[in-house]
Amino acid sequence: MAETQRRPVPRNDGGEMDTAMAFLSFARQCVVKKTEGLTEEQLRRVLVESGTTLLGLVHHLTLAERFWFGYHVAGRESENPGDIDMEVPAGRSALQVLADYDAAIAASDAAILAAGDLEKPVAIAVDGTLHSVRWVVAHMSGETTRHAGHADILREQIDGTTGR
């Protein structure tokens, strides 16, 4: 099957921050790309036994962005969502969930840039350890990339569209 949403990986290599942010942004864009052109029903369609949906993945990543960057990196207590699940709250439209993700990404990027240095320790310890902002960026890059792969499979099941 031809890849219909293929995007080139970033070629950024202008320093640690530039490269890290380029790959995190690329992974986020890959997730959002999987939702483009689908109906509300398609975005909520359950295709695997776990109940994972495209919209549920976006919701989960929104909560994860807030938790890791808002809570741990920026130190905002209000950004700790508790359970980071994939269940979209009742009454939240697909447009609202996607807008939430965009807002969470913007806030996360601001928190990373405010830290100024990937070596800086997080504001709130992770399981008792003050990991670096670098660790959080690497963790979220991996988490987002993993879920982009899930989204790619779900999208292919929905309408045959593939690609990163």
N, C-alpha and C positions, 0 to 999 in steps of 0.2 A: 504494500500500500504506500502511495506517495505521501511524504510528509507535507502537510499543508499549512502548518503553523511554525515551521522551522525558523529559528532566529540564530544569528551567530553569537558565540560566547564573547564576552568582553575581551578586549585586547589591552585594557588598561594595565599599565605597569609603571606608573609614575610614583610609586612609593607604597608603603604598607596600607595606609588609610585609603588611598585612591583605589588600589586593587581590591581590598576587602569590601569597600562600599560598592564597587562596580559589580562584584559577584553576588553580593546580597541583593542588590537592586535587580539584577538579572533574574535571580530565582523568584523574587516577588512578581516580576513582570510575567514570568512563565506561568505562575499560578493564575493571575488575572486573565491572561490570554486564553486560558482554557474555558473561561466563563463567557467569552465574547460571542454574541449572536445566538445565545440560548434563551429559551423561555424560562419563566419562573418554574414551571413544572419540571423542565429538564434539569435545571440547577438543583432541584430538590429530589430528583429521582434516585431511589435506592437501587443499586445494581450489584452490591456485594453483601454477603451475610453480616458483616460488621455494621451495616447501616450507614456507612460513609457516603456522603454526597458531595458534589462539587461545592455547594454553598456551605455545607458543614465544614469542609476543609478551610474555606476562607474565614469563616467565623472562628475556628480553632486558631488559625494563624494570627488573627486580629488579637485574640486574648493573649497569645504567646508574645506578640510584639509588645503589648502593654506590660505584661509581667516582666519580661527580661529587660527591656529598655526603659520603660517608665518606672517600674518598681525597683529593680535591682540597680540599673545604671544611674538613673536620675534620682532615685531615692524617694519617689512619690508614693506614699503609703496607699493612696486612693487607687493606684494602678494595679494592685494585687487582686486579680479577679477571683481568687479561690480556685475553683475547679476549671481547668482549661479543657473543656469538652468540645464535641463537634455538633452539639444539638443547638440549632438555630432557635433563639427565643421566639415563642409564639407572637405573631403580629409583626415580625420584622420582615420587610420585603427584601428581595434580592438586591434592589438598588440601595437600600439602607445598609445591608450587610457589606456590600462592596464599598460604599462611602465610608463606613466604619473602618474598613481595612486601609483605605487611602489615608484617612486621618491618623490611624495608628502608625502607619509607615512614616508619615510626615513628622509625627511626634518622636518616633524612634530615631529618625535621622537627626533631628534637632538635639536629642539627648546624646547621641554619639558625638556630634560635632561640638556640643558644649563640653563634653569630657575633654576634647582636644587632643588626647593622646591615648592610643590603644593600650598603652602600658598602665594607664591609671587604674587603680582598683575600683571595683563597683562600690556604690554608696551603701547598699544593703547586701550583706554576705549571702552567699549561696550555700546552704547546708553548713553554715559555720565558717566558710572559707571566703575570703575577699579575693575572688578571681579578678582578672583584669577585664577591661572592656573588650580587649582582643578576644578573650575566651568567649564572652557573650556573643560577639559578632560571629565568631566561628561556629558556635553552637547554633545560632539562629540561621546561619547560612546553610548548615547541614539539615536542620529541621525543615526549613522552607524548601530546599531542594528535594528532600525525601517526599514531601507532600506534593510538590510539583509533579513528581513521577506518578504518584497516586492519581492526581488530577488528569494527567495525560492518559492514563488507562481508562478512567471513567469517561473522559470525553470521547475516546475512541469507541467505547461501548455505546455511547449515546448517538453519535452521528458519523463515526468513521474518521473524524478529524484527528490527525496525529501531529507530532513534532514538538520540539522543545520551545 
